[in-house]
Amino acid sequence: MLILQGVSYTHPNRDILFTDIHLTVNKQDKIALIGNNGAGKSTLLRILAGELLPSAGILKADVKPYYIPQLFGQYNDYTVAQALRIADKINALREILAGNVTEGNMMVLDDDWTIEERCLEAFAYWQLQDIELTQPMRMLSGGQKTKVFLAGIMIHQPELVLLDEPSNHLDVGARAVLYDYISTTTNTLVVVSHDRTLLNLLETVFELSRRGITVYGGNYEFYAAQKAIAGEALSQDVKSKEKELRKARDTERESIERQQKLDARGKKKQEKAGLPTILMNTLRNNAEKSTSRLKGIHAEKVGNISDELNQLRKELPDIDKMKMDFDNSSLHKGKILATARDVNFSYGDKLLWQEALSFQIVSGERIVIRGRNGSGKTTLIRMLLGELQPQEGTLNRAIVKTVYIDQDYSLVDNNLSVYEQAAKYNRTGLQEHEIKTRLNRFLFTREYWDKPCEALSGGEKMRLMLCSLTIGNQSPDIIVLDEPTNNLDIQNIEILTAAVNEYQGTLIVISHDTYFLDEIDISREIQL
């Protein structure tokens, strides 16, 4: 159905993104395309869609793919019908039904008499009953735009569908519909996603990395298990190589010490024998050359083993290097941090919640706030943070310190360099080299220190934010996570998960990512 042979892509600035990619997609395959941020997943998907030309290699396709991008800003000046590329057909059908049966209208319609019925059916399936084909795309939310393009699958009825992060802006209800489509469709699918619930519905994982495409014949859970086995084998290789290096260094030291003793013993014998000075110098020079040659042989062997060890260490997962070393001394488990009694809020004349909210938040809890898009989740968070006051009821707060982490990681100041951002949180008098050591631990090596924060990816901003909080040291009473996984790849989600699970304070989360919520051990929910 679709084949890539030896495909490479080079950015206009001549940076090579990937080279020599080989990939085959067969009819009714359901493929997950995964890889770290920057690996080129979205670019590869656009090449499959025919929107980008590869720098080298061949693309063969016997069907036209239907492609749903990750971002929709380019469609803001379009109507819904124009974005779906059906506006001309819809207009032609309506003209014909009104009696204007011209050759031009008939050609445009191309006997597609059910186009309107398919639109109604698709919009009902994707919960878009209130959306009109004539509405401007810029008036829709991110989730609605995604659902419009998902509805296009039923409207255009393609064989091959390419999806780039389709669940990013969807709430729980819309994700359930997406998961149902993924599970039941007979379409051929290639999906780029970090949504691990969705990835588990796909049958094959293609991992894109600098080494090319690696195929895993199972869903995400199978892939993760295989990676864990490979990671354990790699850890054993590292330990074995470390042992080999220690042994080589011991052998080097013992050999040189033995040679030096032999040289010293020989020198004493020569002095006792009263050999001429010229002969003594010759013998001494020969001994020094022999020792130097021995040192060189051992140094080369140690150097080779050390290089091999460093290469193995580079392949180890980065998660274990990053620790949230908070001072938790100010946290008091069981302390009541917030009490809400019949709380409500309104925008205009309409109250936000049909039933007023009453709840308590106790130190150490892990809470998820659930609700559809527009249900007031962010408003409730702003009240808990003290930024808004309830217009009905009372909200008592006993919170000293909160950290609010949104999906754009706004705690990171785009006007600062990476080092300046980290130093901004240095409230405990760390020396410059200590700050840089922390940055290194969070994968910000020397070449990053002067880099502007605005140039960082979402995953890099998340890691810098965690590093900054670690440098600040004092554990906050509450950390609020507002859709924290939306802009992260799987590797960085795992890093965030590990960091959050080390935190001992109160956690409040807004997220539609059920896999992430399960991993961070949510204890209760507030339903809006």
PyMOL commands that set and color helices and strands:
alter all, ss='L'
color gray80, all
select helices_A, chain A and resi 41-49+73-75+80-83+87-97+103-109+115-125+137-139+142-156+172-184+196-199+220-273+277-314+319-321+377-384+418-424+432-441+446-448+453-455+458-472+490-502+514-519
alter helices_A, ss='H'
color red, helices_A
select strands_A, chain A and resi 2-10+16-25+30-34+56-61+66-68+160-164+188-192+204-209+212-216+336-344+346-347+350-351+357-362+366-370+392-397+402-405+478-482+506-510+524-527
alter strands_A, ss='S'
color yellow, strands_A
deselect
rebuild
show_as cartoon
